[in-house]
Amino acid sequence: MKKVVGIRFKPAGKIYDFDSGAFVLNRGDHVIVETEQGLTFGTVAVLPVPYDESTAGGSGKPLKMVFRLANQEDFHQREKNINTEKQAHSYCLKCIDELGLKMNLFSVESSFDASKLTFFFTSEGRVDFRQLVKLLVKKFVVRIEMRQVGIRNQAKMCGGIGRCGREICCSAFIEKFGPVSIRMAKEQGLSLNPTKISGQCGRLMCCLTFEYEMYKKIKSQFPKVGETIKTKNGNGKVIRHNTIFNRVAIRLDDGQDIEVGLDKILRGKK
């Protein structure tokens, strides 16, 4: 039976399915696979499993093959590509400065066979980089692609350390970005100060989504803020939730503020 293996080309990048053929593969093995861009260097991220075309739910296109296990020459080629990428990055920055282009180049990637260089940049608007491409083609004699991406993609590709002291999530393990809203911060009782809930990219932190659903589930048991409730200390209005400790802050009718557990609330309005 045909087996499918998950291959990743970048750290924390998307995992793609390939036909593993007769190869015995383990997680972390380096392989050369067939792609639309030609042969590419990848890493096994998901172990091979039997592939059932009737339940795969795919587009019906045949899977690309694992061409072979990576050898010493492939690692050498990858090192050469890395050096080329560094040279291309430095030269492109120099050209951007000379041409006065308003763009922020942050990464260069070479195809495995070194026939193409892709330059990733961010910009506030459209950029006329035709002259830049001519200079790059003349210098490196390969196909050149200029790719403008969003600020979140830049953070994912460049990496860094978050305010938590750990590697930023998008670079470490998040494969694709999901929607993040200010409502998620409100639901978790976080400060709405933009400097405290924004990541390196300047957008809302991806980790705001991690506990959002759990907070929603827990807080569904809480009386709403502003609701009048009864306690053994008297009647009062809910002014704040303490979700972590399952407690609510209440302002009594006499003006006193108290905090009680959910089990101490006498259900029912005043």
Short mmCIF file of the C-alpha atoms (twelve columns), coordinates in Angstrom:
data_MODEL
# 
_entry.id   MODEL 
# 
loop_
_atom_site.group_PDB 
_atom_site.id 
_atom_site.type_symbol 
_atom_site.label_atom_id 
_atom_site.label_alt_id 
_atom_site.label_comp_id 
_atom_site.label_asym_id 
_atom_site.label_seq_id 
_atom_site.Cartn_x 
_atom_site.Cartn_y 
_atom_site.Cartn_z 
_atom_site.pdbx_PDB_model_num 
ATOM 1   C CA . MET A 1   0.000   0.000  0.000   1 
ATOM 2   C CA . LYS A 2   1.137   3.531  -0.771  1 
ATOM 3   C CA . LYS A 3   2.427   5.489  2.224   1 
ATOM 4   C CA . VAL A 4   2.331   9.240  2.760   1 
ATOM 5   C CA . VAL A 5   4.943   11.152 4.744   1 
ATOM 6   C CA . GLY A 6   4.831   14.733 6.019   1 
ATOM 7   C CA . ILE A 7   7.724   16.920 4.871   1 
ATOM 8   C CA . ARG A 8   8.599   20.371 6.178   1 
ATOM 9   C CA . PHE A 9   10.874  22.766 4.271   1 
ATOM 10  C CA . LYS A 10  11.209  25.505 6.895   1 
ATOM 11  C CA . PRO A 11  11.221  25.475 10.704  1 
ATOM 12  C CA . ALA A 12  7.580   25.853 11.838  1 
ATOM 13  C CA . GLY A 13  6.586   25.895 8.168   1 
ATOM 14  C CA . LYS A 14  3.628   24.095 6.646   1 
ATOM 15  C CA . ILE A 15  3.853   20.313 6.403   1 
ATOM 16  C CA . TYR A 16  3.312   18.874 2.924   1 
ATOM 17  C CA . ASP A 17  2.335   15.314 2.045   1 
ATOM 18  C CA . PHE A 18  4.585   13.219 -0.200  1 
ATOM 19  C CA . ASP A 19  4.604   9.625  -1.350  1 
ATOM 20  C CA . SER A 20  7.389   7.968  0.672   1 
ATOM 21  C CA . GLY A 21  7.803   5.157  -1.865  1 
ATOM 22  C CA . ALA A 22  9.962   2.292  -0.590  1 
ATOM 23  C CA . PHE A 23  12.030  4.480  1.748   1 
ATOM 24  C CA . VAL A 24  12.075  3.741  5.491   1 
ATOM 25  C CA . LEU A 25  11.930  7.204  7.019   1 
ATOM 26  C CA . ASN A 26  12.180  8.484  10.580  1 
ATOM 27  C CA . ARG A 27  11.232  11.861 11.978  1 
ATOM 28  C CA . GLY A 28  14.098  14.304 11.440  1 
ATOM 29  C CA . ASP A 29  15.532  12.536 8.373   1 
ATOM 30  C CA . HIS A 30  16.642  14.861 5.578   1 
ATOM 31  C CA . VAL A 31  15.316  14.006 2.128   1 
ATOM 32  C CA . ILE A 32  15.227  15.306 -1.431  1 
ATOM 33  C CA . VAL A 33  11.676  15.535 -2.779  1 
ATOM 34  C CA . GLU A 34  10.046  16.397 -6.080  1 
ATOM 35  C CA . THR A 35  8.113   19.690 -6.111  1 
ATOM 36  C CA . GLU A 36  6.722   22.013 -8.750  1 
ATOM 37  C CA . GLN A 37  9.914   24.037 -8.306  1 
ATOM 38  C CA . GLY A 38  12.128  21.005 -8.940  1 
ATOM 39  C CA . LEU A 39  14.066  18.949 -6.408  1 
ATOM 40  C CA . THR A 40  13.979  20.452 -2.915  1 
ATOM 41  C CA . PHE A 41  15.683  19.728 0.402   1 
ATOM 42  C CA . GLY A 42  13.236  18.888 3.208   1 
ATOM 43  C CA . THR A 43  12.938  17.284 6.628   1 
ATOM 44  C CA . VAL A 44  10.587  14.487 7.713   1 
ATOM 45  C CA . ALA A 45  8.086   15.972 10.175  1 
ATOM 46  C CA . VAL A 46  5.388   13.268 10.172  1 
ATOM 47  C CA . LEU A 47  6.168   9.557  9.954   1 
ATOM 48  C CA . PRO A 48  4.871   7.586  6.937   1 
ATOM 49  C CA . VAL A 49  1.333   6.204  7.271   1 
ATOM 50  C CA . PRO A 50  -0.811  4.163  4.854   1 
ATOM 51  C CA . TYR A 51  -2.510  6.387  2.303   1 
ATOM 52  C CA . ASP A 52  -6.160  5.741  1.486   1 
ATOM 53  C CA . GLU A 53  -7.127  7.784  -1.565  1 
ATOM 54  C CA . SER A 54  -10.842 7.242  -0.925  1 
ATOM 55  C CA . THR A 55  -10.692 8.976  2.462   1 
ATOM 56  C CA . ALA A 56  -7.834  11.415 1.857   1 
ATOM 57  C CA . GLY A 57  -10.196 14.215 0.876   1 
ATOM 58  C CA . GLY A 58  -7.568  15.801 -1.317  1 
ATOM 59  C CA . SER A 59  -7.798  17.461 -4.704  1 
ATOM 60  C CA . GLY A 60  -7.292  14.186 -6.542  1 
ATOM 61  C CA . LYS A 61  -3.822  15.160 -7.746  1 
ATOM 62  C CA . PRO A 62  -1.183  12.422 -7.407  1 
ATOM 63  C CA . LEU A 63  1.278   12.903 -4.574  1 
ATOM 64  C CA . LYS A 64  4.796   14.038 -5.391  1 
ATOM 65  C CA . MET A 65  7.524   11.537 -4.567  1 
ATOM 66  C CA . VAL A 66  10.364  11.421 -2.088  1 
ATOM 67  C CA . PHE A 67  13.241  11.289 -4.560  1 
ATOM 68  C CA . ARG A 68  15.950  10.019 -2.225  1 
ATOM 69  C CA . LEU A 69  17.593  10.451 1.159   1 
ATOM 70  C CA . ALA A 70  19.863  13.488 1.372   1 
ATOM 71  C CA . ASN A 71  23.567  12.712 0.986   1 
ATOM 72  C CA . GLN A 72  26.759  14.612 1.736   1 
ATOM 73  C CA . GLU A 73  26.674  16.409 -1.619  1 
ATOM 74  C CA . ASP A 74  23.182  17.693 -0.840  1 
ATOM 75  C CA . PHE A 75  24.331  19.140 2.478   1 
ATOM 76  C CA . HIS A 76  27.247  20.743 0.672   1 
ATOM 77  C CA . GLN A 77  24.867  22.231 -1.897  1 
ATOM 78  C CA . ARG A 78  22.690  23.613 0.898   1 
ATOM 79  C CA . GLU A 79  25.730  25.292 2.471   1 
ATOM 80  C CA . LYS A 80  26.606  26.857 -0.897  1 
ATOM 81  C CA . ASN A 81  23.030  28.110 -1.195  1 
ATOM 82  C CA . ILE A 82  23.210  29.687 2.267   1 
ATOM 83  C CA . ASN A 83  26.390  31.545 1.308   1 
ATOM 84  C CA . THR A 84  24.775  32.713 -1.930  1 
ATOM 85  C CA . GLU A 85  21.752  33.956 0.018   1 
ATOM 86  C CA . LYS A 86  23.995  36.007 2.308   1 
ATOM 87  C CA . GLN A 87  25.829  37.561 -0.651  1 
ATOM 88  C CA . ALA A 88  22.561  38.286 -2.450  1 
ATOM 89  C CA . HIS A 89  21.103  39.904 0.665   1 
ATOM 90  C CA . SER A 90  24.079  42.245 1.096   1 
ATOM 91  C CA . TYR A 91  24.198  43.161 -2.582  1 
ATOM 92  C CA . CYS A 92  20.443  43.775 -2.771  1 
ATOM 93  C CA . LEU A 93  20.547  46.071 0.277   1 
ATOM 94  C CA . LYS A 94  23.295  48.064 -1.423  1 
ATOM 95  C CA . CYS A 95  21.232  48.363 -4.621  1 
ATOM 96  C CA . ILE A 96  18.095  49.372 -2.707  1 
ATOM 97  C CA . ASP A 97  20.052  52.157 -1.026  1 
ATOM 98  C CA . GLU A 98  21.536  53.372 -4.323  1 
ATOM 99  C CA . LEU A 99  18.143  53.328 -6.066  1 
ATOM 100 C CA . GLY A 100 16.395  54.986 -3.117  1 
ATOM 101 C CA . LEU A 101 13.634  52.386 -2.949  1 
ATOM 102 C CA . LYS A 102 11.265  52.430 0.030   1 
ATOM 103 C CA . MET A 103 11.309  48.738 0.884   1 
ATOM 104 C CA . ASN A 104 12.559  46.640 3.778   1 
ATOM 105 C CA . LEU A 105 14.438  43.568 2.548   1 
ATOM 106 C CA . PHE A 106 14.670  40.978 5.315   1 
ATOM 107 C CA . SER A 107 15.337  37.583 3.722   1 
ATOM 108 C CA . VAL A 108 16.646  35.863 0.595   1 
ATOM 109 C CA . GLU A 109 16.008  32.230 -0.324  1 
ATOM 110 C CA . SER A 110 17.701  30.176 -3.004  1 
ATOM 111 C CA . SER A 111 16.105  27.219 -4.757  1 
ATOM 112 C CA . PHE A 112 17.937  23.977 -4.048  1 
ATOM 113 C CA . ASP A 113 19.415  23.806 -7.541  1 
ATOM 114 C CA . ALA A 114 20.519  27.478 -7.238  1 
ATOM 115 C CA . SER A 115 18.577  28.445 -10.365 1 
ATOM 116 C CA . LYS A 116 16.362  30.990 -8.621  1 
ATOM 117 C CA . LEU A 117 16.645  33.601 -5.852  1 
ATOM 118 C CA . THR A 118 13.575  34.873 -4.018  1 
ATOM 119 C CA . PHE A 119 13.834  38.211 -2.184  1 
ATOM 120 C CA . PHE A 120 11.323  38.821 0.619   1 
ATOM 121 C CA . PHE A 121 10.513  42.379 1.640   1 
ATOM 122 C CA . THR A 122 7.898   44.532 3.326   1 
ATOM 123 C CA . SER A 123 6.734   47.944 2.197   1 
ATOM 124 C CA . GLU A 124 3.937   50.374 3.007   1 
ATOM 125 C CA . GLY A 125 2.924   50.548 -0.650  1 
ATOM 126 C CA . ARG A 126 3.756   49.301 -4.102  1 
ATOM 127 C CA . VAL A 127 7.379   49.371 -5.188  1 
ATOM 128 C CA . ASP A 128 8.746   49.702 -8.721  1 
ATOM 129 C CA . PHE A 129 11.674  47.285 -8.475  1 
ATOM 130 C CA . ARG A 130 12.232  46.678 -12.200 1 
ATOM 131 C CA . GLN A 131 15.631  48.354 -12.186 1 
ATOM 132 C CA . LEU A 132 16.562  46.442 -9.039  1 
ATOM 133 C CA . VAL A 133 15.712  43.119 -10.702 1 
ATOM 134 C CA . LYS A 134 17.903  44.001 -13.694 1 
ATOM 135 C CA . LEU A 135 20.862  44.634 -11.391 1 
ATOM 136 C CA . LEU A 136 20.276  41.358 -9.527  1 
ATOM 137 C CA . VAL A 137 19.975  39.291 -12.713 1 
ATOM 138 C CA . LYS A 138 23.165  40.852 -14.076 1 
ATOM 139 C CA . LYS A 139 25.002  40.063 -10.838 1 
ATOM 140 C CA . PHE A 140 23.832  36.486 -10.121 1 
ATOM 141 C CA . VAL A 141 22.667  35.264 -13.573 1 
ATOM 142 C CA . VAL A 142 19.660  33.380 -12.159 1 
ATOM 143 C CA . ARG A 143 15.898  33.878 -12.094 1 
ATOM 144 C CA . ILE A 144 14.866  36.576 -9.636  1 
ATOM 145 C CA . GLU A 145 11.566  36.823 -7.769  1 
ATOM 146 C CA . MET A 146 10.632  39.780 -5.564  1 
ATOM 147 C CA . ARG A 147 7.966   38.836 -3.014  1 
ATOM 148 C CA . GLN A 148 6.229   41.420 -0.841  1 
ATOM 149 C CA . VAL A 149 4.804   39.931 2.367   1 
ATOM 150 C CA . GLY A 150 3.009   41.145 5.479   1 
ATOM 151 C CA . ILE A 151 4.652   42.216 8.709   1 
ATOM 152 C CA . ARG A 152 3.499   39.041 10.513  1 
ATOM 153 C CA . ASN A 153 5.206   36.871 7.895   1 
ATOM 154 C CA . GLN A 154 8.377   38.872 8.403   1 
ATOM 155 C CA . ALA A 155 8.336   38.117 12.131  1 
ATOM 156 C CA . LYS A 156 7.749   34.414 11.428  1 
ATOM 157 C CA . MET A 157 10.654  34.204 8.977   1 
ATOM 158 C CA . CYS A 158 13.102  36.270 11.035  1 
ATOM 159 C CA . GLY A 159 12.236  34.866 14.469  1 
ATOM 160 C CA . GLY A 160 13.133  36.466 17.782  1 
ATOM 161 C CA . ILE A 161 12.392  36.443 21.504  1 
ATOM 162 C CA . GLY A 162 8.955   37.412 22.805  1 
ATOM 163 C CA . ARG A 163 8.140   39.338 25.983  1 
ATOM 164 C CA . CYS A 164 7.694   35.950 27.704  1 
ATOM 165 C CA . GLY A 165 11.395  35.227 27.199  1 
ATOM 166 C CA . ARG A 166 10.763  32.370 24.762  1 
ATOM 167 C CA . GLU A 167 11.108  32.135 20.994  1 
ATOM 168 C CA . ILE A 168 8.134   33.819 19.330  1 
ATOM 169 C CA . CYS A 169 5.320   31.337 18.674  1 
ATOM 170 C CA . CYS A 170 4.933   32.007 14.949  1 
ATOM 171 C CA . SER A 171 8.576   31.145 14.368  1 
ATOM 172 C CA . ALA A 172 8.663   28.201 16.782  1 
ATOM 173 C CA . PHE A 173 5.567   26.162 15.938  1 
ATOM 174 C CA . ILE A 174 2.622   28.062 14.418  1 
ATOM 175 C CA . GLU A 175 2.183   26.825 10.844  1 
ATOM 176 C CA . LYS A 176 -0.359  29.409 9.707   1 
ATOM 177 C CA . PHE A 177 -1.811  32.583 11.148  1 
ATOM 178 C CA . GLY A 178 -5.319  32.702 12.553  1 
ATOM 179 C CA . PRO A 179 -7.477  35.751 13.331  1 
ATOM 180 C CA . VAL A 180 -6.666  37.600 16.556  1 
ATOM 181 C CA . SER A 181 -9.007  40.261 17.946  1 
ATOM 182 C CA . ILE A 182 -9.010  42.758 20.800  1 
ATOM 183 C CA . ARG A 183 -12.050 40.902 22.150  1 
ATOM 184 C CA . MET A 184 -9.766  38.015 23.080  1 
ATOM 185 C CA . ALA A 185 -7.697  40.291 25.310  1 
ATOM 186 C CA . LYS A 186 -10.842 41.740 26.905  1 
ATOM 187 C CA . GLU A 187 -12.260 38.289 27.608  1 
ATOM 188 C CA . GLN A 188 -9.068  37.320 29.445  1 
ATOM 189 C CA . GLY A 189 -9.003  40.521 31.491  1 
ATOM 190 C CA . LEU A 190 -5.704  41.686 29.991  1 
ATOM 191 C CA . SER A 191 -4.490  45.245 29.775  1 
ATOM 192 C CA . LEU A 192 -5.598  46.854 26.522  1 
ATOM 193 C CA . ASN A 193 -2.376  48.849 26.310  1 
ATOM 194 C CA . PRO A 194 -1.124  48.171 22.737  1 
ATOM 195 C CA . THR A 195 2.481   47.921 23.905  1 
ATOM 196 C CA . LYS A 196 1.562   45.046 26.232  1 
ATOM 197 C CA . ILE A 197 -0.578  42.929 23.915  1 
ATOM 198 C CA . SER A 198 1.314   43.444 20.660  1 
ATOM 199 C CA . GLY A 199 4.084   41.207 19.376  1 
ATOM 200 C CA . GLN A 200 7.319   42.061 17.589  1 
ATOM 201 C CA . CYS A 201 5.366   42.496 14.373  1 
ATOM 202 C CA . GLY A 202 3.269   45.265 15.915  1 
ATOM 203 C CA . ARG A 203 0.093   43.178 15.591  1 
ATOM 204 C CA . LEU A 204 -1.870  41.541 18.404  1 
ATOM 205 C CA . MET A 205 0.060   38.619 19.895  1 
ATOM 206 C CA . CYS A 206 -0.846  35.194 18.509  1 
ATOM 207 C CA . CYS A 207 -0.857  33.722 22.039  1 
ATOM 208 C CA . LEU A 208 -4.047  35.671 22.825  1 
ATOM 209 C CA . THR A 209 -5.874  32.861 21.007  1 
ATOM 210 C CA . PHE A 210 -4.384  30.002 23.054  1 
ATOM 211 C CA . GLU A 211 -6.605  30.301 26.162  1 
ATOM 212 C CA . TYR A 212 -9.466  32.328 24.716  1 
ATOM 213 C CA . GLU A 213 -11.912 29.431 24.305  1 
ATOM 214 C CA . MET A 214 -11.168 28.146 27.814  1 
ATOM 215 C CA . TYR A 215 -11.780 31.594 29.309  1 
ATOM 216 C CA . LYS A 216 -15.086 31.795 27.429  1 
ATOM 217 C CA . LYS A 217 -16.131 28.401 28.785  1 
ATOM 218 C CA . ILE A 218 -15.193 29.240 32.379  1 
ATOM 219 C CA . LYS A 219 -16.716 32.733 32.316  1 
ATOM 220 C CA . SER A 220 -20.021 31.381 30.994  1 
ATOM 221 C CA . GLN A 221 -20.623 30.269 34.613  1 
ATOM 222 C CA . PHE A 222 -19.977 33.758 35.995  1 
ATOM 223 C CA . PRO A 223 -22.638 36.422 36.577  1 
ATOM 224 C CA . LYS A 224 -22.203 39.279 34.128  1 
ATOM 225 C CA . VAL A 225 -20.391 42.460 35.109  1 
ATOM 226 C CA . GLY A 226 -23.061 44.931 36.261  1 
ATOM 227 C CA . GLU A 227 -25.478 42.197 37.324  1 
ATOM 228 C CA . THR A 228 -27.032 42.574 40.785  1 
ATOM 229 C CA . ILE A 229 -26.579 39.468 42.951  1 
ATOM 230 C CA . LYS A 230 -27.083 38.324 46.516  1 
ATOM 231 C CA . THR A 231 -24.381 37.311 48.976  1 
ATOM 232 C CA . LYS A 232 -24.395 36.597 52.679  1 
ATOM 233 C CA . ASN A 233 -22.903 40.079 53.103  1 
ATOM 234 C CA . GLY A 234 -25.818 41.693 51.288  1 
ATOM 235 C CA . ASN A 235 -26.800 42.672 47.771  1 
ATOM 236 C CA . GLY A 236 -24.354 44.190 45.323  1 
ATOM 237 C CA . LYS A 237 -23.263 44.542 41.709  1 
ATOM 238 C CA . VAL A 238 -20.545 42.525 40.017  1 
ATOM 239 C CA . ILE A 239 -17.699 44.873 39.082  1 
ATOM 240 C CA . ARG A 240 -14.943 42.451 38.088  1 
ATOM 241 C CA . HIS A 241 -14.188 38.789 37.371  1 
ATOM 242 C CA . ASN A 242 -11.222 36.871 38.787  1 
ATOM 243 C CA . THR A 243 -11.354 33.980 36.352  1 
ATOM 244 C CA . ILE A 244 -8.186  32.217 37.485  1 
ATOM 245 C CA . PHE A 245 -9.432  31.816 41.074  1 
ATOM 246 C CA . ASN A 246 -13.149 31.425 40.220  1 
ATOM 247 C CA . ARG A 247 -14.063 34.554 42.175  1 
ATOM 248 C CA . VAL A 248 -15.971 37.759 41.481  1 
ATOM 249 C CA . ALA A 249 -15.524 41.243 42.882  1 
ATOM 250 C CA . ILE A 250 -18.766 42.780 44.145  1 
ATOM 251 C CA . ARG A 251 -19.619 46.332 45.199  1 
ATOM 252 C CA . LEU A 252 -22.222 46.112 47.930  1 
ATOM 253 C CA . ASP A 253 -25.072 48.574 48.285  1 
ATOM 254 C CA . ASP A 254 -23.240 50.249 51.191  1 
ATOM 255 C CA . GLY A 255 -20.252 50.984 48.891  1 
ATOM 256 C CA . GLN A 256 -17.987 48.251 50.248  1 
ATOM 257 C CA . ASP A 257 -16.024 46.114 47.736  1 
ATOM 258 C CA . ILE A 258 -15.637 42.413 48.442  1 
ATOM 259 C CA . GLU A 259 -14.409 39.385 46.508  1 
ATOM 260 C CA . VAL A 260 -16.175 36.054 46.880  1 
ATOM 261 C CA . GLY A 261 -16.046 32.633 45.250  1 
ATOM 262 C CA . LEU A 262 -18.750 31.521 42.849  1 
ATOM 263 C CA . ASP A 263 -19.938 28.954 45.420  1 
ATOM 264 C CA . LYS A 264 -20.672 31.786 47.892  1 
ATOM 265 C CA . ILE A 265 -23.052 33.615 45.571  1 
ATOM 266 C CA . LEU A 266 -26.759 33.287 46.332  1 
ATOM 267 C CA . ARG A 267 -28.204 32.969 42.865  1 
ATOM 268 C CA . GLY A 268 -31.019 35.316 41.972  1 
ATOM 269 C CA . LYS A 269 -31.301 39.035 41.393  1 
ATOM 270 C CA . LYS A 270 -32.163 41.598 44.018  1 
# 
